[in-house]
Amino acid sequence: MLERAAPAKINLGLHVLRKRDDGYHAIETVMHRIGWADRITVAPADALTMTCSDPELPTDANNLCLQAAQRLQAAFGVERGARLHLDKHVPYGAGLGSGSSDAATTLQLLDALWGLDASPEALHAIAAQIGSDAPFFLDGPAALATGRGDELTPLQDAAGAPYAMPFALVVVVPDVHIATPEAYGLVRPRAGGRPDLAEVVRSNDLARWRAELANDFEAPIAEAYPAVGAVRELLDEAGAGYVALSGSGSAVYGVFEQARAARAAEEAAQAAGYRVHRDA
């Protein structure tokens, strides 16, 4: 039996640039892993089967984990199966990428379980068929994503090391599920005059983040879903140095320079009945 965490992500800025000929949108965003994670377990079996700790989630071919397993099986001609189990912790439909992360982690675990020694390129190609942000979860911890979100450039700090956000983080999720197609229908693409997201993020200057680091989904989503705006207000009032929507929502995160302020924000959000995660 093999087991691995499937971490969620936040988006540090998200530009919707244009609609592509293939129907997808061209975007640019910085994705950053966070500590909130599901857990995937795989074990040898004759057939592919799946269970999940959340009874509301499908465990058939509608689940991205099982889709990932089937695609990997087909790509490498694997005749063996596996027992998959998803221990679900991260909210779905929240812009945190948990379904894509679960699928990518499944690919990594089954690659090991079946002894495939698949190349990174092969796994990325399969992941991209499952979701635009799925390839990101095969790498990390942070990357500039372009194209439809599947073209990745690892983000490095000034010293050339993998970028890691040096702030405390609080992620708050209201009881709202936002479908990605609906979110794209609310946003107006704009390609010109956009700041360099990677440069802004690497500055670690929260005043600059507030001025230049924008998620194009945030304003229309907050207008359509007042609960999202309420979470933003809560984090602002708690003293966050930067507050933003993750992905197309509904999760909103606050970045804090002081861990004590982050803990207070976490407690306030919990008292208000929200699902909350804090990275120290």
VOLODO-622719 format. One line per 5 residues: for each residue z, x, y of C-alpha. Coordinates in steps of 0.02 Angstrom, whole numbers, plus 32768, in hexadecimal, padded with zeros to 4 digits. Each point is the difference from the previous one (the first is absolute). Layout:
N
Z/X/Y; ...
END
This chain:
280
8000/8000/8000; 7FD2/803E/80AF; 8045/7FC0/80A5; 7FD9/8021/80B7; 8027/7FBA/80AC
7F73/7FA9/805F; 8028/801B/80B9; 7FCA/7F8D/808D; 7FAF/803A/80A2; 7FFF/7FD9/80B8
7F6D/8011/8079; 801A/806E/8098; 7F7B/7FB2/806D; 7F6D/7F9D/7FBE; 7F56/7FF0/8056
7F83/7F7E/7FC5; 7F5D/804E/8039; 7F71/7F94/7FC3; 7FC3/7F91/7F72; 7F97/8060/7F82
7F60/7FC9/7FAC; 805E/7FF0/7F5A; 8075/7F7E/804A; 8096/8074/8010; 8043/803D/80A7
7FFD/80B4/8038; 80B0/8033/802F; 8067/8098/802A; 80BA/800B/7FE1; 8088/807A/7FD1
8058/7FCA/7F60; 80AC/8045/7FD8; 8065/7FE8/7F62; 80AF/7FB8/800D; 8094/7FFA/7F8A
7FF2/7F48/7FD4; 7FB3/7FFE/7F53; 7FDA/7F9A/7F65; 8014/8050/7F56; 7F7B/8006/7F78
8022/8021/7F48; 7F7C/801D/7F7A; 8015/8013/7F45; 7F87/8016/7F6D; 7FBB/7F60/7FB2
7F68/7FC2/7FA1; 7FC8/7F8D/808E; 8014/7FF5/80BC; 808E/7F8B/8030; 806A/7FED/809B
80A7/7FBA/8035; 804F/7FF3/80AD; 80AE/7FE7/8046; 7FBC/7F81/807D; 7FCD/7F60/7FA5
7F92/7FCB/8092; 7F88/8090/7FE6; 7F72/7FF3/7F81; 8002/8073/7F6A; 7F4C/7FE2/7FCB
7F5E/804A/8044; 802B/7FBB/80AC; 8085/8088/8010; 7FC1/80A3/804C; 8064/8067/7F83
7FA6/7FB2/7F6D; 7F5A/800F/805C; 8021/80B9/8018; 802B/8016/7F49; 7F63/7FA5/7FC7
7F8F/8064/8074; 804C/80A5/7FC8; 7FF1/7FCB/7F4A; 7F48/7FD4/8018; 7FD5/809C/8066
8042/8076/7F7A; 7FDB/7F9A/7F64; 80B8/7FF0/7FD2; 801F/7F94/7F68; 80BD/8006/8008
8066/7F86/8066; 80A5/8009/805E; 8095/7F94/802E; 8011/7FF8/80BD; 809A/7FC5/805D
800C/7FE9/80BC; 80AE/7FFD/804A; 7FD8/7FB0/80A8; 8064/802B/809D; 7F85/800C/8091
7FC8/7F5A/804E; 7F48/7FD7/7FE7; 7F8E/7FB6/8084; 805D/8067/8081; 7F89/808D/802D
8063/8080/7F9C; 7F7A/8020/7F7C; 8072/7FE2/7F6C; 7F7A/7FB5/7F90; 7F8C/8093/801E
808E/807A/7FE4; 802E/7FAA/7F5C; 7F4B/800F/7FC6; 7FF1/80B7/8032; 80A4/802B/7FAA
7FC4/7FA5/7F64; 7F64/806F/7FFF; 806B/809D/800B; 8077/7FC8/7F77; 7F77/7FCB/7F87
7F9E/80A0/8022; 809B/805C/7FC1; 8028/7F86/7F73; 7F4F/8005/7FBA; 7FEB/80BB/801D
7F5F/7FEA/8064; 8018/808D/807D; 7F92/7F9E/8078; 7FC5/8059/809B; 8044/7FC9/80AA
7F4F/7FCA/802C; 7FF5/7F8F/7F67; 80A7/7FAD/8025; 7FD3/7FEA/80B8; 7F5C/7FAC/7FD0
805A/7F83/7F90; 8088/7FE2/8081; 7F7F/7FDC/8088; 7FB8/7F75/7F93; 80AB/7FAC/7FFE
802E/8008/80B9; 7FCE/805E/809C; 80AC/804F/8014; 801E/8022/7F47; 7FBB/80B2/8003
8081/8030/8082; 808D/7FE4/7F84; 7FB9/8083/7F8B; 8026/8084/8083; 8072/8000/8098
8074/8004/8057; 7F93/7FDD/8099; 7F46/7FF7/8023; 7F81/7FCA/8080; 7F9B/7F76/7FAD
7F51/7FD5/803D; 7F69/7FA3/7FBA; 8047/7F60/7FB6; 80A4/805E/7FEA; 7FCE/8063/7F67
7FC2/809F/8056; 809B/806D/800E; 802B/809C/8061; 80B0/8042/7FD9; 806A/8004/809D
8054/80A5/8026; 8082/8032/8081; 7FED/808D/807E; 8033/8080/7F7D; 7F7E/7FC5/7F83
807E/7FAB/7F8C; 7FEB/7F4B/7FC6; 8036/7F90/808F; 80A5/7FA5/7FEA; 8041/7F8B/8086
80A0/804C/8047; 8051/7F5B/8032; 806C/7F7B/7FAF; 7F9C/7F67/7FCE; 802E/7F4A/7FEA
7F82/7F88/7FB3; 8020/7F46/8016; 7F9D/7F78/7FA6; 8004/7F4A/8039; 7FDC/7F75/7F85
7F48/7FFC/802B; 7F6C/802D/7F91; 7F60/802E/805C; 7F5B/8006/7FA3; 7F96/8096/8030
7F5E/7F9B/801B; 805F/7F8C/8075; 8043/8096/8061; 7F53/804B/8016; 7FC4/7F57/803F
8080/800A/808D; 7FD9/80B1/803C; 7F74/8037/8074; 7FB3/80A8/7FC8; 7FEE/8088/8083
7FB7/80AC/7FDE; 7FFE/8057/80A8; 8089/8051/8065; 807F/8011/7F74; 8081/808C/7FFD
8008/8083/7F76; 8081/7FB2/7F8C; 8024/809F/7FA0; 8021/8060/80A1; 8071/7F79/8045
8066/7FF3/7F60; 8014/80BD/7FF1; 8046/8009/80B1; 80A2/7FAB/7FC5; 8010/7FC4/80B3
803E/7F4D/7FF9; 7FD1/7FDF/80B5; 7F4F/8032/7FD5; 8007/7F96/7F62; 802F/7F69/8069
7F73/8021/8079; 7F74/802F/7F87; 802A/7FCF/7F4E; 7FC2/7F4E/7FEA; 7FE0/7F8E/7F6C
7F6F/7F8B/802C; 8048/7F78/7F90; 80A8/7FF8/8057; 7FDE/7F93/8098; 7F99/7F78/7FA7
8075/7FFD/7F6A; 809B/7FF2/806E; 7FAD/7F70/805E; 7FD0/7FA6/7F61; 80A6/8020/7FA9
8097/7FF6/8076; 8073/8045/7F77; 7FA6/80A7/8010; 8021/8004/80BA; 80B7/7FD5/7FE1
8013/8097/7F8F; 7FB0/8070/8081; 807A/7FC0/8082; 8093/8021/7F8D; 7FCC/80B5/7FE7
7FDE/8018/80B9; 80AD/7FBE/802B; 804C/8073/7F7C; 7FBD/8095/8062; 7F6B/8037/7F98
7F99/8086/8056; 7F61/7FB8/7FB6; 7FDD/7F59/7FAD; 7F5F/7FCB/7FA9; 7FB2/7F8D/7F80
7FD2/8052/7F5B; 7F4F/7FDF/7FC6; 7FD2/7F4B/801E; 80B7/7FCD/7FEF; 8077/7FAE/7FED
8073/8099/7FF6; 8038/804B/80A5; 8053/80AA/800B; 806B/8057/8080; 800C/80BC/8018
80A9/8043/8039; 8032/80AC/803E; 80B5/7FE2/7FCA; 8030/7FD0/7F4F; 8096/7F9E/8041
7F8F/7F8F/8067; 7F90/7FE7/7F67; 8095/7FCA/7F98; 8034/7F84/8086; 7F4F/7FB9/8005
8001/7FF0/7F42; 80A3/7FA0/8006; 7FC1/7F8D/808A; 7F61/7FD9/7F9F; 8062/7FDE/7F60
8075/7F8D/805F; 7F68/7FA0/803F; 7FC8/7FE5/7F4C; 7F6B/8076/7FFA; 7FD0/8076/7F73
8022/80AF/8040; 7FE8/80B5/7FCD; 8040/809B/8059; 7FC9/80B4/7FED; 8083/8075/8049
END
